[in-house]
Amino acid sequence: MSAASIGYIALLRENRAFRRLWYGQVVSQLGDWFDSIALFALLYKLTGSGQAVGALLVAQFLPATIVGMWAGVIVDRLPRKLVLIATNLGCAALVLLFLLVRSPGQVWLIYAATILKMSLVAFFDPARTAAIPNVTRREELIAANAISGATWSAMLAIGAGLGGIVAGTLGTDAAFLIDAASFVLSALCIWQVPIPEPHLHERQPTSRLQEFREGFAFVFHRRDIAVYTLTKTLWSFGGGILLLLTVFGRQVFPLGVDGALSIGLLYAARGVGAGIGPLLARRWGGDGERFLRRAIGPAFLCTALGYAVVSGAPSLLVTWLGVMLAHVGGSVQWVFSTALLQMNVPNRLQGRVFAVEGALLTLATALSSYSAGLAADAGWPPRALALALAGVFVPTGLLLLALLWSAPRPARPRA
């Protein structure tokens, strides 16, 4: 059976282990976007500062850079199912700390709890990504990643939209309580998943430092693996778009209390675009490695076009459509680069490789987000900021188009 013949519904119906892992993802990520929109709205309300929101994005992404480099070693040493459950329960406890924030003097607690929470997520994400090949066959792998990417996007769209409504009507506390409950429910779903753990039998008895070096060296031993690993990092240098959605929602087209509703709608547009991107691309080009490689560069250019539309949008509707188009491209590069790594990296190294990838991309996102916050506070108009960020994706898209169009070179023998 070819990979192209595996349908999404058939995969969920026939592969019970993947289905249950997917249930855990659905519940956890739905709550995540309730949490994010509520935090953006609360922080902007308490501080009124774009730089403060940019600092929150740094707090959300920077821990993975510091912790993530070593998280992969732990993920490749421990049962990945245990890592997934433990991180979910820890995140549930940390989200409840947001309920204590009531004044500008307590804003530090938002940053502290966010840093700790995202440090746990730095373990969760590589563990879940590395577990997918263990519960799917090769012919199911692209469909499984497309479902995972589409689910993340759908939960972003649903969670962001509902989170904006809940935060704008019922208040931020309701969103935080829903998020904490979602982490607990996600842990219960994953507890029922039978996840094979072949990496526990394949690993060599070496020190943590040696295992870290082995994973890092593997990434840069082959040019194609290095490019796949750095693809999300290159895209994330335009990560200031996350702040841009908040600024547009609050300053340019505000709806709801403190712009929470329009912020939620723009994040929902991001989710819709990211959801349909890999599904459309897969239907158009199939699941072959050649197409996956060649689609990544044009995906960057699609993102550039989308945010160029946003920069000149005359209404919230046109802004919504531009954001959707931008994240069609963003999700294609995300899903396809992930699948290419899963196909080409040994399972015993996947936790480390995905952790290195996550650390680098979050560092790029944090730097871009904070820079965008500084630019916003320095008086940059939101439309000019959107156009500048759109321009970031053009040279990187052209570079990846050149690097990935031809077939990868054979790997050199390792000494």
C-alpha positions in Angstrom: 0.0 0.0 0.0 1.4 3.4 -0.9 1.6 6.3 1.5 -0.8 8.3 -0.6 -3.5 5.7 -0.2 -3.6 6.1 3.6 -6.6 8.3 4.5 -6.8 10.5 7.6 -10.1 9.0 8.8 -8.9 5.5 8.0 -5.7 6.0 10.0 -7.7 7.3 13.1 -10.2 4.4 12.8 -7.7 1.6 12.3 -4.7 2.6 14.4 -6.0 2.7 18.0 -2.6 3.6 19.6 -2.2 6.7 17.3 -5.9 7.6 17.9 -5.4 7.7 21.6 -2.2 9.7 21.4 -4.1 12.1 19.1 -6.9 12.4 21.7 -4.3 13.6 24.2 -3.0 16.1 21.8 -6.5 17.4 21.0 -7.4 18.0 24.6 -4.1 19.5 25.7 -3.7 21.9 22.8 -7.3 23.1 23.0 -6.6 24.3 26.5 -3.3 25.8 25.5 -5.0 28.4 23.3 -7.5 29.3 26.0 -4.5 30.0 28.1 -2.5 32.0 25.5 -5.2 34.4 24.5 -6.1 35.0 28.2 -2.5 35.7 29.0 -2.1 38.2 26.2 -5.2 40.0 27.1 -4.4 40.1 30.9 -0.8 41.2 30.4 -1.8 44.0 28.0 -4.5 45.1 30.4 -2.1 45.3 33.4 0.8 46.9 31.6 -0.4 48.4 28.3 3.0 47.6 26.8 3.9 45.8 23.6 7.3 45.2 25.0 5.7 43.4 28.0 3.8 41.1 25.6 7.0 40.6 23.6 8.8 39.6 26.9 6.0 37.1 27.5 6.7 35.5 24.1 10.4 35.3 25.1 9.3 33.6 28.3 7.2 31.2 26.3 10.0 30.3 23.8 13.4 30.9 25.5 13.2 28.0 28.0 13.2 25.5 25.2 16.4 26.9 24.0 18.1 26.4 27.4 16.4 23.3 28.6 15.6 21.8 25.2 19.2 21.0 24.2 19.4 18.6 27.1 15.8 17.5 27.1 16.4 15.2 24.2 18.9 13.2 26.1 16.3 12.6 28.8 13.6 11.8 26.2 15.9 9.2 24.7 16.8 7.7 28.1 13.3 7.4 29.7 10.1 5.8 28.5 8.5 8.5 26.3 5.0 7.7 27.6 6.2 8.5 31.2 7.7 11.8 29.9 4.4 12.8 28.3 2.2 12.1 31.3 4.6 13.7 33.8 4.9 16.9 31.8 1.1 17.2 31.4 0.5 17.0 35.1 3.3 19.5 35.9 1.8 22.0 33.4 -1.6 21.7 35.0 -0.2 22.7 38.4 1.7 25.7 36.9 -1.3 27.1 35.0 -3.2 27.4 38.3 -0.6 30.0 39.4 -2.0 32.5 36.8 -5.1 32.7 39.0 -3.1 34.6 41.6 -2.2 37.5 39.3 -4.4 40.5 40.2 -2.2 43.7 39.8 0.8 45.0 37.8 3.1 44.2 40.8 2.2 40.5 40.4 3.0 40.3 36.7 6.4 38.7 37.5 4.4 35.5 38.4 3.1 35.3 34.8 6.7 35.2 33.5 7.9 32.8 36.2 5.1 30.3 35.8 5.4 30.5 32.0 9.1 29.8 32.0 8.6 26.7 34.2 5.6 25.5 32.1 7.5 25.9 28.8 10.5 24.1 30.3 8.2 21.1 30.8 6.9 21.5 27.2 10.5 21.3 26.0 10.3 17.7 27.1 6.8 17.0 25.9 7.2 18.1 22.3 10.2 16.0 21.3 8.8 13.0 23.2 5.5 13.2 21.3 7.1 13.7 17.9 9.5 10.8 18.5 6.7 8.6 19.6 4.7 9.0 16.4 6.9 6.7 14.3 6.6 4.1 17.1 2.8 3.9 16.8 2.6 4.2 13.0 3.8 2.3 9.9 5.9 4.0 7.2 3.0 4.3 4.9 1.0 6.0 7.7 3.7 8.5 8.7 2.9 11.5 6.5 -0.8 11.2 7.2 -0.1 11.0 10.9 2.1 14.1 10.8 -0.5 15.9 8.7 -3.2 15.0 11.2 -1.0 16.2 14.1 -0.2 19.5 12.3 -3.9 20.0 11.3 -5.0 19.2 14.9 -2.6 21.7 16.3 -4.0 24.2 13.9 -7.6 23.3 14.4 -7.2 23.5 18.2 -5.4 26.9 17.7 -8.4 28.1 15.6 -11.1 26.7 18.0 -9.1 27.4 21.2 -8.1 30.9 20.1 -11.6 31.8 19.0 -13.3 30.3 22.1 -10.5 31.6 24.4 -11.0 35.1 23.0 -14.7 34.8 23.7 -14.3 33.3 27.2 -11.6 35.9 28.2 -13.6 38.7 26.7 -16.9 37.7 28.4 -16.3 35.4 31.4 -12.8 36.7 32.3 -9.3 35.2 32.1 -9.7 33.0 35.2 -12.2 30.8 33.4 -9.7 30.3 30.6 -6.9 29.3 33.1 -9.2 26.7 34.8 -10.1 25.2 31.5 -6.4 24.9 30.5 -5.4 23.2 33.8 -8.2 20.7 33.4 -7.2 20.0 29.8 -3.7 19.0 30.9 -5.0 16.5 33.4 -7.4 15.0 30.8 -4.6 14.8 28.3 -2.5 12.8 30.8 -5.3 10.4 31.3 -5.7 9.9 27.5 -2.0 9.3 27.0 -1.9 6.8 29.9 -4.1 4.5 27.9 -1.8 4.5 24.8 0.4 1.4 24.3 3.6 3.1 23.0 6.5 0.8 22.0 9.9 2.1 23.4 12.5 0.5 21.1 15.0 3.3 21.9 15.4 2.0 25.5 17.0 -1.2 24.0 19.0 0.5 21.3 20.8 3.2 23.3 24.5 2.7 24.2 25.6 2.9 27.8 27.3 6.3 27.6 27.3 9.5 29.6 24.7 12.2 29.2 27.4 14.5 27.7 28.4 11.9 25.1 24.7 11.3 24.2 24.2 15.0 23.8 27.3 15.2 21.5 26.1 12.2 19.5 22.8 13.8 18.8 24.2 17.2 17.9 26.9 15.7 15.7 24.3 13.6 13.8 22.3 16.7 12.9 25.3 18.3 11.2 26.9 15.2 9.7 24.6 15.3 6.7 23.7 18.5 4.9 20.1 17.3 4.2 19.5 16.5 7.9 21.0 19.9 8.9 18.7 21.7 6.5 15.6 19.8 7.7 16.5 20.6 11.3 17.1 24.3 10.7 14.0 24.9 8.5 11.8 25.8 11.4 14.5 28.0 12.9 14.8 30.0 9.6 11.0 30.4 9.5 11.0 31.5 13.2 13.2 34.5 12.5 9.8 36.0 11.4 8.3 34.9 14.7 7.5 38.5 15.7 4.2 37.8 13.8 2.9 36.4 17.0 3.1 39.8 18.6 1.8 41.4 15.4 -1.5 39.5 15.8 -1.9 40.9 19.3 -1.1 44.5 18.2 -3.4 44.3 15.2 -6.2 42.9 17.3 -5.9 45.6 20.0 -4.9 48.7 18.0 -6.0 48.3 14.4 -9.2 46.3 14.5 -10.2 46.0 18.2 -13.3 44.0 19.1 -14.4 42.9 22.5 -12.9 43.8 25.9 -9.3 44.9 25.5 -9.4 43.6 21.9 -9.6 40.0 23.2 -12.2 38.9 20.6 -10.2 40.3 17.5 -7.0 38.8 18.9 -8.7 35.5 19.1 -10.1 35.8 15.6 -6.7 36.5 14.1 -5.2 33.6 16.0 -8.1 31.5 14.7 -7.1 32.6 11.1 -3.6 31.4 11.8 -5.0 28.1 12.9 -7.3 27.7 9.9 -4.5 28.3 7.5 -2.1 26.0 9.3 -4.8 23.3 9.3 -5.5 23.3 5.6 -1.9 23.9 4.4 -0.4 20.4 4.6 -3.7 18.7 3.7 -3.9 20.7 0.4 -0.2 20.3 -0.3 -0.3 16.5 0.3 -3.3 16.2 -2.0 -1.5 18.2 -4.7 1.9 16.6 -4.5 1.6 13.3 -2.6 3.9 11.9 0.1 7.2 11.3 -1.8 10.4 12.7 -0.3 11.2 14.7 -3.4 7.9 16.7 -3.2 8.3 17.2 0.6 11.7 18.7 0.0 10.7 20.9 -2.9 7.6 22.3 -1.2 9.5 23.9 1.8 11.0 26.9 -0.1 7.7 27.9 -1.8 6.0 27.6 1.6 8.2 30.4 3.0 7.3 32.6 0.0 3.6 31.9 0.7 4.1 33.2 4.2 5.7 36.4 2.9 2.8 37.0 0.5 0.2 36.5 3.3 1.8 39.1 5.6 2.3 41.5 2.8 -1.5 41.3 2.3 -1.9 42.0 6.1 0.3 45.1 5.9 -2.2 46.8 3.5 -5.4 45.2 4.6 -8.4 47.7 4.7 -10.5 45.5 7.1 -10.4 42.8 9.7 -11.7 40.3 7.1 -8.9 41.0 4.7 -6.4 40.8 7.6 -7.9 37.5 8.6 -7.5 36.1 5.0 -3.9 37.3 4.9 -3.0 35.7 8.2 -4.7 32.5 6.9 -2.6 32.5 3.7 0.6 33.1 5.6 0.1 30.1 7.8 -0.8 27.8 5.0 2.9 28.2 4.1 4.0 28.0 7.7 2.3 24.7 8.4 3.6 23.1 5.1 7.2 23.8 6.1 6.5 22.6 9.6 4.8 19.3 8.8 7.1 18.4 5.9 10.4 19.1 7.7 9.2 17.0 10.6 8.2 14.1 8.4 11.6 14.3 6.6 13.4 14.0 9.9 11.3 11.1 11.1 12.1 9.3 7.8 15.9 9.9 8.0 16.9 9.9 11.7 17.3 6.6 13.7 14.6 6.3 16.4 17.2 6.2 19.2 18.4 9.7 18.2 15.0 11.3 17.4 14.5 12.7 20.9 17.8 14.5 20.7 17.4 15.7 17.1 13.9 17.1 17.7 15.1 18.7 21.0 18.0 20.5 19.1 15.5 21.6 16.5 13.1 22.9 19.1 15.8 24.7 21.0 17.0 26.6 17.9 13.6 27.5 16.6 12.4 28.8 20.0 15.5 30.9 20.3 14.8 32.5 16.9 11.2 33.0 17.8 12.1 34.7 21.1 14.6 37.0 19.5 12.2 38.0 16.7 9.2 38.5 19.1 11.2 40.7 21.5 12.6 42.7 18.6 9.1 43.2 17.2 7.9 44.3 20.7 10.8 46.9 20.9 9.8 48.2 17.4 6.2 48.5 18.3 7.0 50.5 21.5 9.5 52.6 19.5 6.5 53.8 17.3 6.6 51.5 14.3 3.1 51.4 12.8 1.6 47.9 12.8 1.3 47.9 9.0 5.0 48.7 8.5 5.9 46.1 11.0 3.9 43.5 9.1 5.6 44.4 5.9 9.1 44.2 7.5 8.3 40.7 8.9 7.0 39.6 5.5 10.3 40.5 4.0 12.1 38.2 6.4 10.7 35.1 4.7 11.7 36.0 1.1 15.5 35.4 1.3 15.1 32.3 3.5 12.5 30.9 1.1 14.8 31.4 -1.9 17.7 29.9 0.0 15.8 26.7 0.9 14.4 26.5 -2.6 18.0 26.3 -3.9 19.2 23.9 -1.2 16.3 21.4 -1.4 15.4 21.3 -5.0 17.9 18.6 -6.0 18.2 15.2 -4.4 20.3 14.9 -1.2 23.9 13.8 -1.5 24.8 10.4 -0.1 26.0 10.5 3.5 29.8 10.5 4.0 31.0 7.5 6.0 31.6 8.5 9.6 35.0 7.9 11.1 
